[in-house]
Amino acid sequence: MLRFIKNPKGVLKVLFKDGGIKAIYGPGKRRVLERGDLHSYAMGTKVDLPKGIDLRSNLNELKDFAEVVDLKQDSIAVVYVNGVFSEVLIAGLYAYWKGVNQFEIKVFDTQAMELPENMDPTLRSILARRGFIRLMQVEHGEQGLLLKEGSLLKVLDPGEYFFWNNQLNLKLMKANMQRRAVELNGQEMLTKDKASLRINLLGEIRVVNIERALLENKDYDKQAYYLLSMALRSYVAELSLDELLSTKVELAEKVAKTCSTKLADIGLELLEVGIRDIILPGEMRQIMNEVLVAEKRAQANSITRREETASTRSLMNTAKLMENNPMLWKLKEMEYLEKVVSKVGTINITGGDFGANLRELLSPA
């Protein structure tokens, strides 16, 4: 049977017969003597064969008309059409009709762990959103440990890290490297003399060895808390209540000295330790207040007696001087008379011998 085929520009016609491709006809007009199913395809598109037609069995017929991509396991391909991203291909066989569009196909081996250094950031972002790449991020102030199959691979500084999302078991462990507080609030303890009290302690630590902190220990923050708590308890148990209240600063220094080496063993640095509060029970506070009031009252009485003694001694010395010096006595009398007169406005004298007494007082000794 003679068949007339007319293909417009940019169109291919494929003749299928007996489950395969019999012939492919490019643009133009022709007469052919062939039987079979005839399908039209736009050039520059993906080859989509009818159901039941195997692409791999027809590669020889397609080689002059199609761009073929055969992806093995653990590889992907990125397809660009005319320089613009089109799609991502996983393992399998693909073909694109040649002509009209310019195809660029980039193949990547995903069996490797790290991405190519020169990979375009835009493409990297596309692949990450589609699950082909895993992103691991270390924030500012942190450090990370990258583990491969459970073993330490490398230490990561702050930044973004991209790896192929393949069968490799990768894990990121992170630690905050900034200084931070460790608070021991309401620690109930007994002193050497069995006084019950509560202590609030504040410390500052930071991670200095991330490998020790994360790989050799679990919950290093809790360990720091327990080490400070045990050191504080051991020293408080050796002190009486009075010794504890009078050596609060020294107690913090002892705790710091004891814990510094132990914290270094778990990768931490102890920056500062201080006793914030020492809280006594209600009855004990009342007793301490009474003691304090008694002490202050005794101090006040002592000061009063000391001042009275000094005042008496001064009066006695003045009396001795006046006893042996009539002129000094007379000056003292004049001084007191001046004080009295300064407070008097008018004096009315009606009889009596006040005038004579006044003349006597003012007359020379």
Long-range contacts (C-beta under 8 A, 24 or more apart in sequence): 1-33, 1-35, 2-31, 2-32, 2-33, 3-31, 3-32, 3-33, 3-34, 3-38, 4-29, 4-30, 4-31, 5-29, 5-30, 5-31, 5-32, 5-38, 7-40, 10-42, 10-43, 10-44, 10-99, 10-100, 11-40, 11-41, 11-42, 11-43, 12-40, 12-41, 12-42, 12-43, 12-65, 12-97, 13-38, 13-39, 13-40, 13-41, 14-38, 14-39, 14-41, 16-50, 16-53, 19-52, 19-53, 20-53, 20-54, 20-57, 20-58, 20-61, 21-49, 21-53, 21-58, 21-61, 21-62, 23-61, 24-61, 24-62, 24-64, 24-65, 26-65, 41-97, 42-97, 42-100, 43-97, 43-98, 43-99, 43-100, 43-101, 44-81, 44-96, 44-97, 44-98, 44-99, 44-100, 44-101, 44-103, 45-96, 45-97, 45-101, 46-94, 46-95, 46-96, 46-97, 47-94, 47-95, 47-96, 47-97, 55-93, 55-95, 56-93, 62-95, 65-97, 65-98, 66-95, 66-96, 66-97, 66-98, 67-95, 67-96, 67-97, 67-98, 67-103, 67-105, 68-93, 68-94, 68-95, 69-93, 69-94, 69-95, 69-96, 69-105, 69-107, 70-94, 71-107, 74-109, 74-110, 74-111, 74-166, 75-107, 75-108, 75-109, 75-110, 75-111, 76-107, 76-108, 76-110, 76-127, 76-132, 77-105, 77-106, 77-107, 77-108, 78-105, 78-106, 78-108, 78-123, 78-127, 79-103, 79-104, 79-105, 80-104, 80-105, 80-106, 85-122, 85-123, 85-126, 88-126, 88-127, 88-130, 88-132, 108-164, 110-164, 110-165, 110-166, 111-164, 111-166, 112-164, 113-148, 113-163, 113-164, 113-166, 113-168, 113-170, 114-162, 114-163, 114-164, 115-162, 115-163, 115-164, 124-162, 128-162, 131-165, 132-164, 132-165, 133-162, 133-163, 133-164, 133-165, 134-162, 134-163, 134-164, 134-165, 134-170, 135-160, 135-161, 135-162, 136-160, 136-161, 136-162, 136-163, 136-170, 136-172, 137-161, 138-172, 138-174, 139-174, 141-176, 141-177, 141-178, 142-174, 142-175, 142-176, 142-177, 143-174, 143-175, 143-177, 143-207, 143-210, 144-172, 144-173, 144-174, 144-175, 144-210, 145-172, 145-173, 145-174, 145-210, 145-211, 145-214, 145-215, 146-170, 146-171, 146-172, 147-171, 147-172, 147-173, 152-211, 152-215, 155-210, 155-211, 173-214, 173-215, 175-207, 175-210, 175-213, 175-214, 176-207, 177-206, 177-207, 177-208, 177-210, 178-206, 179-204, 179-205, 179-206, 179-271, 180-204, 180-205, 180-206, 182-221, 182-224, 182-225, 182-228, 184-225, 184-228, 184-229, 184-232, 186-279, 187-229, 187-232, 187-233, 189-232, 189-233, 189-236, 189-237, 190-236, 190-237, 191-236, 191-237, 191-239, 191-240, 191-241, 191-244, 192-237, 192-238, 192-239, 192-240, 192-243, 193-240, 193-241, 195-240, 195-241, 195-280, 195-284, 196-281, 196-284, 197-241, 197-244, 197-278, 197-279, 197-280, 197-281, 197-284, 198-277, 198-278, 198-279, 199-232, 199-236, 199-275, 199-277, 199-278, 199-279, 200-275, 200-276, 200-277, 200-279, 201-228, 201-232, 201-252, 201-255, 201-273, 201-274, 201-275, 201-276, 202-273, 202-274, 202-276, 203-228, 203-256, 203-259, 203-270, 203-271, 203-272, 203-273, 203-274, 204-270, 204-271, 204-272, 204-273, 205-263, 205-268, 205-269, 205-270, 205-271, 206-268, 206-269, 206-271, 207-267, 207-268, 207-269, 208-264, 208-267, 208-268, 208-269, 209-267, 209-268, 210-267, 211-267, 212-265, 212-266, 212-267, 213-266, 213-267, 213-268, 214-267, 216-266, 216-267, 217-266, 217-267, 220-266, 220-267, 220-268, 223-266, 224-263, 224-266, 224-268, 227-259, 227-262, 227-263, 228-255, 228-259, 228-273, 231-255, 231-258, 231-259, 234-258, 244-278, 245-278, 248-275, 248-278, 249-275, 251-275, 326-365, 327-365, 329-365, 330-365, 333-361, 337-361
